[in-house]
Amino acid sequence: MRIGFVGTGAITEAMVAGIAGSALIVAEIIVSPRNTDIAARLASRFPSVRIATNNQEVVDAADLLFLAIRPQIAEEVIRDLAFRKRQRMVSVVAAIDRTRLLTWIREDVELTQAIPLPFVAECEGVTAIFPPNADIAAIFDALGSAVECETKDEYDLLAAASALMGTYFGILDRATGWLEERGMARAKARAYLAPLFSSLAQKAARADQTALDALRREFSTPGGLNEQVFEDFDRDGGSRALTDALDRVLDRVRGQNADGVSRLP
């Protein structure tokens, strides 16, 4: 299988690294030359990577084509390319829905959308895809795991939830700063909190048949300190602020403002 990437940004770099380090059998990975630094770095790291002379060469050579273009230039780039009938394609272009992409592609292709995260570089990422496609899911399973969305609404919801990554690190940073302000070395505070957060995430992933609220109660002694922190957080508006922020992100993902006018973020 030959895999091509139109667009050579951070997500392409992460995916190429993950593919090269996975059990996938790939004869060649063809990348576009747009970002010369990333393209050159990938070609030097991985013998299977070849830099194409232009985007059309990537399209023509690929058995499976990834569109990894910035949304601001996606229409211009895609409309300038000629695709094959029934060509297998995956779009990782943010904020552009499948219907609009197909309008720009102007060919009867097999198009899947995906939300790969940077962790695919270590084959640890979870990736949402839409519509369900066993072959594409198998590729992302090799890069961590895949969640196949049955509907566009499911896909949009997971796209919105993906925006929690910065908040996760923000909370970790705030807690680390709190410890530092009270006299602890920042490196020591981080050395404690980062593995703690990681262990909690692993517990949630392993105990996938246990309700998350049940896990919260399991880790919160009645009248204890963990219960106190969550109750203070919830009472002081933390939960509401979180869901309100996710609602606003979902509006952006769906490309609508309060008046229902389609827009790009």
Backbone bond lengths (Angstrom), bond angles and torsions (degrees), N, CA, C in turn:
res aa  C-N    CA-C-N  psi(-1)  N-CA   C-N-CA  omega(-1)  CA-C   N-CA-C  phi
1 M - - - 1.462 - - 1.526 109.35 -
2 R 1.321 115.08 136.59 1.454 121.41 174.95 1.532 108.31 -109.02
3 I 1.313 115.78 127.18 1.464 121.95 -177.92 1.518 108.66 -111.81
4 G 1.332 116.28 131.56 1.453 120.87 179.97 1.516 112.07 -118.30
5 F 1.321 116.35 149.47 1.458 123.08 178.48 1.523 109.66 -126.74
6 V 1.325 115.67 116.16 1.457 120.83 170.03 1.527 106.24 -93.96
7 G 1.314 115.40 111.64 1.462 120.99 -171.24 1.518 108.89 107.04
8 T 1.331 115.51 128.14 1.472 119.56 -174.05 1.524 109.31 -130.18
9 G 1.344 114.89 66.05 1.454 120.00 178.35 1.515 111.59 -106.03
10 A 1.328 115.82 -157.09 1.463 121.56 -174.10 1.526 112.23 -64.33
11 I 1.347 117.26 -41.25 1.462 119.45 -178.32 1.530 110.26 -69.45
12 T 1.324 117.70 -39.24 1.464 119.51 175.10 1.529 110.23 -59.25
13 E 1.320 116.64 -44.57 1.467 120.07 -179.92 1.532 110.66 -60.41
14 A 1.340 116.60 -43.11 1.463 120.04 179.66 1.517 111.22 -65.30
15 M 1.344 117.13 -42.84 1.462 120.31 -178.59 1.525 111.67 -67.41
16 V 1.313 117.32 -41.23 1.471 119.93 179.09 1.528 110.11 -63.04
17 A 1.323 116.47 -42.66 1.463 119.65 178.36 1.522 110.65 -61.68
18 G 1.341 116.25 -42.06 1.456 119.90 179.33 1.519 112.58 -66.37
19 I 1.320 116.59 -44.23 1.467 120.81 179.36 1.524 110.30 -61.90
20 A 1.330 116.50 -44.44 1.466 120.33 -178.77 1.530 111.90 -64.35
21 G 1.325 116.36 -29.17 1.455 119.95 -179.38 1.507 114.86 -96.50
22 S 1.336 117.13 4.17 1.462 121.48 -176.66 1.526 110.74 -97.20
23 A 1.330 114.14 -177.36 1.465 119.90 177.86 1.528 112.24 -88.10
24 L 1.337 116.97 3.67 1.465 119.92 179.53 1.530 110.62 -64.55
25 I 1.325 115.26 140.42 1.466 120.32 177.56 1.530 108.12 -93.96
26 V 1.315 115.70 105.59 1.462 122.09 -175.34 1.524 108.74 -126.92
27 A 1.322 116.36 122.12 1.465 120.56 -178.99 1.519 111.57 -74.12
28 E 1.342 115.86 -36.62 1.458 119.29 -175.52 1.518 109.16 -159.46
29 I 1.331 115.45 145.95 1.460 122.68 173.10 1.521 106.66 -119.03
30 I 1.333 116.02 118.47 1.457 120.58 -177.69 1.523 108.67 -106.32
31 V 1.320 116.93 126.09 1.462 120.80 -178.79 1.515 109.91 -118.68
32 S 1.318 115.15 149.46 1.457 119.69 178.89 1.527 109.78 -76.58
33 P 1.315 116.74 156.91 1.466 120.47 -173.64 1.522 113.82 -89.27
34 R 1.327 118.41 7.27 1.460 120.25 -169.71 1.531 112.67 -57.26
35 N 1.342 116.38 -51.18 1.464 119.48 174.69 1.526 107.53 -94.97
36 T 1.299 115.57 97.70 1.466 119.42 -171.37 1.524 112.42 -64.72
37 D 1.331 117.06 -35.38 1.466 120.16 -178.13 1.521 111.22 -65.92
38 I 1.341 116.63 -48.86 1.463 119.72 -179.45 1.518 110.58 -67.09
39 A 1.327 117.11 -42.91 1.466 120.15 179.44 1.530 110.96 -59.27
40 A 1.319 116.52 -44.92 1.466 120.21 -179.71 1.528 111.01 -66.17
41 R 1.317 116.22 -38.44 1.460 119.88 179.54 1.528 111.29 -64.36
42 L 1.334 116.19 -42.54 1.463 120.09 178.67 1.527 111.48 -65.11
43 A 1.319 116.31 -42.86 1.467 120.03 -179.34 1.521 111.69 -64.79
44 S 1.332 116.45 -32.87 1.459 119.26 179.56 1.526 112.13 -77.27
45 R 1.324 116.51 -28.78 1.476 120.00 -178.11 1.520 112.51 -82.34
46 F 1.342 116.25 -35.71 1.457 119.53 -170.43 1.530 110.34 -125.68
47 P 1.332 117.81 119.96 1.471 121.26 -178.28 1.527 113.04 -61.43
48 S 1.333 117.72 -24.32 1.465 120.27 -177.08 1.524 112.79 -79.65
49 V 1.322 117.94 -7.05 1.470 121.51 -176.57 1.529 110.56 -90.73
50 R 1.330 114.52 131.15 1.471 121.25 175.22 1.518 108.83 -125.45
51 I 1.305 117.21 136.94 1.464 121.54 178.32 1.524 108.93 -90.95
52 A 1.318 116.53 121.78 1.460 120.99 178.68 1.524 110.13 -76.76
53 T 1.319 115.25 163.59 1.463 118.96 178.48 1.532 111.35 -80.08
54 N 1.343 116.41 -25.44 1.463 120.54 178.79 1.530 109.24 -160.06
55 N 1.317 116.95 174.27 1.465 121.70 -176.84 1.526 112.81 -65.79
56 Q 1.331 117.47 -36.02 1.457 119.71 -179.17 1.526 111.27 -63.93
57 E 1.309 116.80 -35.47 1.462 119.98 177.05 1.532 110.41 -62.73
58 V 1.325 116.99 -37.68 1.470 120.55 176.84 1.522 109.90 -62.18
59 V 1.329 116.12 -47.87 1.463 121.21 -179.58 1.525 110.59 -58.59
60 D 1.306 116.69 -46.58 1.462 121.23 -175.83 1.525 112.33 -66.64
61 A 1.323 117.85 -32.72 1.463 121.04 -173.89 1.522 113.36 -87.46
62 A 1.329 117.69 -19.89 1.461 120.85 -168.50 1.526 112.64 -85.77
63 D 1.335 115.66 132.85 1.470 121.13 166.97 1.527 109.75 -78.16
64 L 1.326 115.67 -34.62 1.459 122.59 175.05 1.520 107.21 -129.21
65 L 1.337 116.19 122.82 1.454 121.38 -173.19 1.530 110.47 -112.56
66 F 1.321 115.56 129.40 1.458 121.40 174.58 1.528 109.16 -104.16
67 L 1.336 115.38 129.54 1.456 121.39 172.10 1.522 107.10 -96.97
68 A 1.317 116.34 112.00 1.466 121.38 -175.51 1.527 109.20 -128.85
69 I 1.317 114.57 58.64 1.462 122.35 -172.00 1.527 109.01 -107.35
70 R 1.308 116.53 148.72 1.462 119.76 174.59 1.532 109.16 -62.99
71 P 1.346 117.58 138.15 1.469 119.57 -176.21 1.519 113.66 -59.54
72 Q 1.334 117.08 -28.41 1.462 120.08 -177.67 1.532 112.59 -65.15
73 I 1.331 117.66 -26.41 1.466 120.31 -178.15 1.527 112.06 -117.59
74 A 1.328 116.96 5.58 1.468 120.57 -172.45 1.530 112.19 -59.73
75 E 1.320 117.91 -46.41 1.466 119.37 -176.94 1.528 110.56 -61.58
76 E 1.314 117.36 -46.11 1.462 121.23 -178.90 1.523 111.20 -59.70
77 V 1.335 116.43 -44.97 1.469 120.60 -177.34 1.521 111.01 -68.57
78 I 1.339 116.84 -46.52 1.471 120.64 -174.52 1.519 111.10 -68.41
79 R 1.325 118.13 -42.48 1.466 120.73 -178.54 1.523 112.22 -63.76
80 D 1.308 116.75 -20.60 1.467 120.31 -177.86 1.527 111.94 -86.50
81 L 1.342 117.56 -0.48 1.461 121.01 -175.45 1.521 111.60 -110.29
82 A 1.321 116.16 151.27 1.468 123.03 176.44 1.524 108.58 -108.88
83 F 1.331 116.58 121.86 1.458 121.66 -177.62 1.523 110.64 -106.84
84 R 1.331 115.90 159.64 1.462 121.15 179.40 1.526 110.83 -88.27
85 K 1.297 116.14 149.27 1.455 121.10 174.02 1.522 109.47 -60.28
86 R 1.330 116.25 131.82 1.469 124.78 179.39 1.529 112.76 66.33
87 Q 1.321 117.29 17.57 1.459 119.46 176.89 1.523 109.60 -63.57
88 R 1.336 116.15 137.84 1.467 120.65 179.09 1.519 108.78 -83.37
89 M 1.340 116.18 125.20 1.452 121.17 -174.94 1.521 110.16 -138.14
90 V 1.323 114.94 148.09 1.462 122.11 174.53 1.521 107.58 -129.33
91 S 1.322 116.20 125.60 1.456 120.10 176.03 1.523 109.61 -99.69
92 V 1.323 115.74 127.42 1.460 120.84 171.15 1.528 109.22 -113.36
93 V 1.337 115.93 21.17 1.462 121.81 178.62 1.527 108.45 -72.72
94 A 1.310 116.97 124.04 1.463 120.90 -177.73 1.526 111.07 -74.31
95 A 1.328 115.13 143.68 1.466 123.27 168.41 1.532 115.14 68.36
96 I 1.325 117.99 13.04 1.461 121.20 176.47 1.522 107.52 -118.31
97 D 1.335 116.78 118.34 1.464 118.13 -174.86 1.528 111.26 -77.61
98 R 1.321 114.17 166.45 1.455 121.87 -172.60 1.527 111.69 -64.17
99 T 1.319 117.29 -38.41 1.465 121.28 -179.23 1.524 111.31 -61.36
100 R 1.332 116.05 -44.54 1.462 120.04 179.93 1.528 110.74 -66.74
101 L 1.322 116.88 -40.23 1.465 120.45 178.26 1.522 111.24 -59.22
102 L 1.334 116.13 -45.00 1.464 119.80 -179.03 1.522 111.50 -64.45
103 T 1.320 116.78 -31.97 1.467 120.41 175.99 1.523 110.70 -63.66
104 W 1.316 116.35 -39.08 1.463 120.34 179.97 1.524 111.24 -75.20
105 I 1.333 117.38 -34.52 1.469 121.43 -176.58 1.529 111.48 -69.77
106 R 1.337 117.40 -38.62 1.468 123.36 174.10 1.539 112.87 60.45
107 E 1.313 116.16 35.97 1.457 120.89 177.06 1.520 107.99 -152.91
108 D 1.335 116.43 155.29 1.463 121.57 -179.71 1.527 108.95 -82.29
109 V 1.346 115.87 87.21 1.463 121.53 -176.81 1.529 110.10 -109.51
110 E 1.317 115.93 165.70 1.462 121.98 173.81 1.528 107.18 -95.60
111 L 1.325 116.62 97.06 1.457 121.71 -171.98 1.524 111.09 -107.21
112 T 1.315 115.41 126.31 1.460 122.79 173.89 1.524 108.03 -118.60
113 Q 1.330 116.32 143.37 1.461 120.50 173.04 1.520 109.34 -101.72
114 A 1.332 115.94 148.91 1.460 120.13 -178.17 1.519 110.17 -147.20
115 I 1.334 114.72 154.24 1.463 121.58 177.89 1.525 108.98 -123.25
116 P 1.325 118.42 71.54 1.472 119.19 177.32 1.518 110.64 -71.38
117 L 1.310 115.76 142.81 1.462 122.10 179.31 1.532 108.73 -108.47
118 P 1.323 117.77 163.94 1.477 119.74 -174.32 1.524 114.78 -56.37
119 F 1.335 117.52 -22.83 1.465 120.77 -176.64 1.527 113.08 -67.47
120 V 1.330 117.99 -12.48 1.467 119.04 177.59 1.530 111.30 -61.81
121 A 1.316 116.93 -20.49 1.467 120.17 178.97 1.522 111.19 -61.05
122 E 1.333 116.65 -31.49 1.472 121.47 178.07 1.520 111.61 -102.45
123 C 1.341 116.90 14.12 1.467 122.41 -177.48 1.529 110.97 57.01
124 E 1.327 115.60 40.49 1.451 121.18 179.51 1.522 112.12 -125.17
125 G 1.308 117.50 5.68 1.454 119.25 -173.33 1.517 112.93 -84.31
126 V 1.326 115.42 152.97 1.461 121.58 168.57 1.526 106.58 -105.39
127 T 1.322 116.47 133.21 1.459 121.20 -174.92 1.517 110.31 -127.79
128 A 1.324 116.37 126.22 1.462 121.86 174.04 1.521 108.76 -85.11
129 I 1.358 116.75 136.78 1.462 120.61 176.76 1.526 109.84 -130.81
130 F 1.330 115.53 152.96 1.472 122.59 177.19 1.524 108.94 -153.62
131 P 1.338 117.49 137.75 1.466 127.39 -8.63 1.530 110.81 -74.43
132 P 1.338 117.15 173.58 1.467 119.01 179.44 1.526 111.77 -56.89
133 N 1.325 115.63 137.90 1.467 121.14 -179.89 1.527 106.67 -154.03
134 A 1.322 116.58 113.26 1.460 121.07 -173.78 1.522 111.91 -61.62
135 D 1.332 117.86 -39.48 1.466 120.36 -178.43 1.526 111.92 -67.03
136 I 1.334 115.73 -43.29 1.463 119.37 179.35 1.527 110.20 -69.50
137 A 1.325 116.60 -39.23 1.470 119.83 177.41 1.521 110.50 -60.08
138 A 1.337 117.41 -38.21 1.471 120.47 -179.92 1.527 111.19 -63.42
139 I 1.323 116.75 -35.88 1.474 119.66 178.03 1.522 110.38 -65.65
140 F 1.336 116.33 -45.73 1.457 118.28 -179.21 1.529 111.93 -74.27
141 D 1.316 117.76 -25.17 1.466 119.25 171.69 1.523 110.55 -63.23
142 A 1.337 116.06 -34.73 1.473 119.70 177.51 1.524 111.53 -70.29
143 L 1.329 116.17 -19.24 1.469 121.55 178.87 1.524 111.73 -101.17
144 G 1.314 116.72 14.75 1.456 121.72 -178.43 1.507 109.89 139.83
145 S 1.322 116.55 -93.09 1.459 121.70 175.27 1.525 108.97 -158.64
146 A 1.337 115.37 158.26 1.463 121.41 179.59 1.520 109.68 -122.78
147 V 1.319 115.67 143.34 1.468 122.35 172.20 1.523 106.13 -117.95
148 E 1.339 116.63 114.51 1.458 121.59 -178.66 1.526 109.27 -88.33
149 C 1.316 116.82 120.00 1.464 122.23 -179.35 1.524 109.79 -89.10
150 E 1.318 114.84 131.07 1.464 119.83 -179.18 1.524 112.48 -78.67
151 T 1.333 116.58 -26.77 1.462 120.67 -176.64 1.525 109.90 -132.98
152 K 1.324 115.00 161.64 1.465 120.99 175.27 1.526 110.26 -63.33
153 D 1.326 117.79 -35.75 1.456 120.30 178.68 1.522 111.29 -61.44
154 E 1.341 117.10 -42.31 1.462 120.02 176.97 1.526 110.89 -60.23
155 Y 1.310 115.19 -44.61 1.469 120.46 -178.56 1.527 110.85 -62.44
156 D 1.332 116.91 -43.72 1.459 120.68 179.45 1.530 110.98 -63.68
157 L 1.322 116.84 -38.89 1.460 120.00 179.60 1.533 111.37 -64.07
158 L 1.328 116.92 -41.45 1.464 118.98 178.53 1.529 111.48 -71.01
159 A 1.322 116.58 -31.84 1.472 119.14 174.88 1.522 110.17 -62.69
160 A 1.322 116.26 -41.88 1.466 120.24 177.78 1.526 110.67 -65.37
161 A 1.325 116.87 -44.20 1.465 120.58 -179.34 1.524 111.91 -63.17
162 S 1.336 117.08 -27.28 1.471 120.33 177.96 1.518 111.87 -62.81
163 A 1.336 116.92 -19.18 1.461 121.06 179.78 1.526 112.46 -74.40
164 L 1.328 117.54 1.37 1.467 120.70 178.79 1.532 112.62 -80.41
165 M 1.329 118.34 -8.79 1.464 119.92 -175.62 1.522 111.92 -59.17
166 G 1.327 116.96 -47.21 1.457 119.68 179.86 1.519 111.98 -63.44
167 T 1.329 116.61 -37.52 1.459 120.83 178.88 1.527 111.08 -64.43
168 Y 1.334 116.37 -39.51 1.467 120.78 177.41 1.526 109.98 -56.13
169 F 1.331 116.20 -51.01 1.457 119.60 -179.48 1.527 111.37 -69.71
170 G 1.355 116.16 -30.66 1.460 119.33 177.35 1.520 111.83 -64.29
171 I 1.341 117.33 -43.25 1.457 120.70 177.73 1.526 110.33 -64.44
172 L 1.319 116.51 -42.07 1.463 120.49 177.22 1.532 110.39 -60.44
173 D 1.329 116.21 -41.25 1.464 120.80 179.38 1.522 111.35 -66.27
174 R 1.350 117.74 -43.22 1.457 120.76 -179.79 1.524 111.06 -63.49
175 A 1.336 116.60 -42.55 1.468 120.08 179.82 1.527 110.82 -66.86
176 T 1.325 116.53 -38.89 1.467 120.31 177.04 1.531 110.48 -63.65
177 G 1.346 115.57 -42.47 1.461 119.95 178.45 1.525 112.14 -63.92
178 W 1.331 116.50 -36.09 1.476 120.83 178.49 1.533 110.19 -62.30
179 L 1.337 116.18 -43.16 1.458 119.67 178.00 1.531 111.23 -65.31
180 E 1.323 115.49 -39.92 1.466 119.57 -179.79 1.519 111.21 -64.04
181 E 1.349 116.34 -42.66 1.472 120.61 179.96 1.523 111.90 -61.01
182 R 1.314 116.41 -23.43 1.468 120.63 -178.94 1.520 112.44 -101.40
183 G 1.329 115.89 18.69 1.444 120.18 167.37 1.514 117.22 106.72
184 M 1.331 118.78 -2.95 1.458 119.78 -179.11 1.530 110.20 -89.82
185 A 1.314 116.88 142.45 1.464 120.42 175.52 1.529 109.11 -61.99
186 R 1.329 115.22 136.04 1.459 119.20 -175.62 1.535 111.88 -59.96
187 A 1.320 117.18 -38.35 1.459 120.13 -179.55 1.524 110.84 -63.63
188 K 1.316 116.80 -39.00 1.460 119.97 179.59 1.534 110.47 -69.51
189 A 1.338 116.79 -39.72 1.462 120.66 178.16 1.529 110.60 -61.38
190 R 1.318 115.69 -44.00 1.468 119.71 178.73 1.519 111.39 -66.62
191 A 1.337 117.02 -38.82 1.462 120.73 -179.89 1.527 111.57 -61.92
192 Y 1.317 116.98 -25.06 1.464 120.53 176.69 1.533 112.08 -88.00
193 L 1.333 116.26 -48.86 1.462 120.16 -171.63 1.530 113.51 -72.20
194 A 1.338 117.90 -39.95 1.466 119.24 -177.41 1.530 111.81 -60.66
195 P 1.345 120.50 -48.10 1.462 119.27 175.69 1.522 113.10 -65.23
196 L 1.345 117.42 -32.55 1.455 119.94 176.84 1.524 110.96 -60.98
197 F 1.332 116.71 -48.84 1.466 120.84 178.46 1.528 110.40 -61.98
198 S 1.328 116.40 -41.62 1.465 120.31 179.93 1.525 110.96 -61.65
199 S 1.328 117.21 -42.68 1.468 120.91 -179.45 1.525 111.07 -64.34
200 L 1.313 116.88 -38.03 1.467 120.19 178.81 1.528 110.91 -66.20
201 A 1.345 117.00 -41.45 1.461 120.59 177.71 1.521 110.76 -63.40
202 Q 1.329 116.99 -41.31 1.467 120.68 178.61 1.522 111.01 -64.70
203 K 1.324 117.20 -37.98 1.469 120.81 177.26 1.527 110.36 -61.52
204 A 1.324 117.53 -45.10 1.460 121.10 179.22 1.522 111.36 -62.45
205 A 1.341 117.37 -38.81 1.464 120.96 -179.92 1.527 111.36 -69.94
206 R 1.323 117.12 -40.25 1.470 120.32 -178.47 1.522 112.09 -72.79
207 A 1.330 116.55 -39.16 1.472 120.89 -177.44 1.523 110.22 -92.90
208 D 1.344 116.23 52.64 1.468 119.69 -171.58 1.524 113.50 -70.99
209 Q 1.330 118.61 -8.59 1.460 121.05 176.50 1.532 111.36 -95.24
210 T 1.309 117.10 -0.98 1.462 121.74 -179.95 1.519 109.28 -102.36
211 A 1.325 116.99 130.92 1.462 120.88 179.39 1.527 109.81 -59.23
212 L 1.319 116.06 141.36 1.459 120.21 -178.29 1.526 111.24 -63.16
213 D 1.336 117.08 -35.88 1.462 118.75 177.48 1.528 110.78 -65.82
214 A 1.341 116.23 -33.06 1.470 119.66 175.62 1.531 110.42 -65.66
215 L 1.339 116.49 -38.72 1.464 119.15 176.17 1.528 110.88 -64.49
216 R 1.323 115.99 -40.60 1.471 118.46 177.39 1.526 110.62 -57.81
217 R 1.333 115.81 -44.58 1.464 119.01 -179.80 1.532 111.60 -69.14
218 E 1.339 116.19 -34.58 1.465 119.74 177.67 1.526 111.51 -61.50
219 F 1.344 115.42 -35.05 1.462 119.95 -178.28 1.529 112.27 -96.07
220 S 1.336 116.79 13.75 1.470 121.13 -179.05 1.527 109.56 -131.65
221 T 1.304 116.81 102.38 1.460 121.07 176.31 1.518 108.96 -63.95
222 P 1.346 119.18 131.52 1.471 120.77 177.35 1.524 111.26 -52.37
223 G 1.325 115.55 124.57 1.452 121.05 -177.82 1.511 114.31 78.41
224 G 1.349 116.03 4.68 1.452 120.21 -175.79 1.522 113.56 -91.69
225 L 1.324 114.97 -172.76 1.459 120.97 -172.93 1.526 112.84 -72.02
226 N 1.346 117.99 -42.04 1.463 120.30 178.92 1.521 111.15 -62.50
227 E 1.320 116.33 -41.72 1.464 120.03 177.53 1.521 110.50 -62.01
228 Q 1.341 116.76 -41.52 1.465 121.07 -179.45 1.522 111.75 -60.52
229 V 1.332 116.86 -45.83 1.472 119.88 -178.18 1.522 110.79 -62.76
230 F 1.356 117.45 -45.48 1.457 118.67 -178.60 1.530 111.09 -65.50
231 E 1.331 117.52 -41.90 1.464 119.91 -179.45 1.521 111.14 -64.47
232 D 1.339 117.82 -39.30 1.461 120.43 175.23 1.529 110.96 -63.85
233 F 1.316 116.41 -45.12 1.470 122.02 179.02 1.528 110.25 -58.65
234 D 1.323 116.58 -46.98 1.465 120.93 -177.58 1.524 111.25 -69.13
235 R 1.320 117.57 -45.20 1.462 121.80 -178.01 1.520 111.88 -64.71
236 D 1.329 116.30 -35.77 1.462 119.97 -176.92 1.526 113.51 -86.03
237 G 1.334 116.74 10.19 1.456 120.07 172.04 1.513 115.81 98.46
238 G 1.332 117.70 6.32 1.460 119.76 -178.01 1.513 112.93 -62.85
239 S 1.324 117.35 -45.75 1.471 120.70 -179.25 1.517 110.85 -64.61
240 R 1.327 116.65 -41.27 1.465 120.62 179.87 1.528 110.94 -66.46
241 A 1.327 116.58 -41.03 1.470 119.64 178.34 1.524 110.35 -61.75
242 L 1.333 116.43 -38.89 1.466 120.74 -179.97 1.525 111.08 -64.59
243 T 1.338 117.85 -49.98 1.461 119.84 -177.86 1.529 111.78 -69.17
244 D 1.337 117.36 -33.45 1.472 119.68 175.96 1.526 110.51 -64.32
245 A 1.341 116.45 -41.52 1.467 119.75 179.05 1.519 110.87 -64.11
246 L 1.339 117.14 -40.53 1.462 120.52 178.44 1.529 111.00 -65.44
247 D 1.327 116.92 -37.08 1.469 119.82 176.45 1.525 110.81 -61.10
248 R 1.329 116.91 -42.36 1.467 119.96 -179.98 1.523 111.16 -67.38
249 V 1.323 116.47 -38.31 1.466 119.58 176.47 1.525 110.28 -64.09
250 L 1.326 116.74 -41.19 1.471 120.15 179.25 1.525 110.53 -60.83
251 D 1.329 117.23 -37.99 1.460 120.09 176.34 1.529 110.67 -60.44
252 R 1.334 117.14 -40.93 1.462 120.20 178.72 1.522 110.88 -66.85
253 V 1.337 115.84 -43.07 1.466 120.17 179.83 1.520 110.10 -59.08
254 R 1.307 116.90 -41.20 1.466 121.08 -178.97 1.517 111.94 -79.26
255 G 1.339 116.73 -3.72 1.460 120.35 173.84 1.502 114.09 70.43
256 Q 1.347 115.94 33.48 1.455 118.71 -179.00 1.516 110.04 -132.47
257 N 1.318 115.47 141.17 1.458 119.46 170.29 1.521 108.77 -96.53
258 A 1.297 118.07 -170.21 1.471 121.07 -174.95 1.519 112.35 -62.61
259 D 1.341 116.92 -23.20 1.471 120.18 -179.96 1.517 112.77 -92.81
260 G 1.334 116.55 2.05 1.465 120.03 178.96 1.510 113.85 78.25
261 V 1.341 116.38 15.05 1.457 120.18 -179.33 1.519 109.17 -85.62
262 S 1.336 115.87 127.69 1.463 119.60 -178.24 1.520 110.16 -65.99
263 R 1.344 115.56 137.31 1.455 119.94 178.94 1.519 109.47 -154.60
264 L 1.317 116.17 162.84 1.462 122.01 171.41 1.513 108.32 -93.17
265 P 1.346 117.79 149.95 1.459 119.81 177.98 1.527 111.17 -67.27
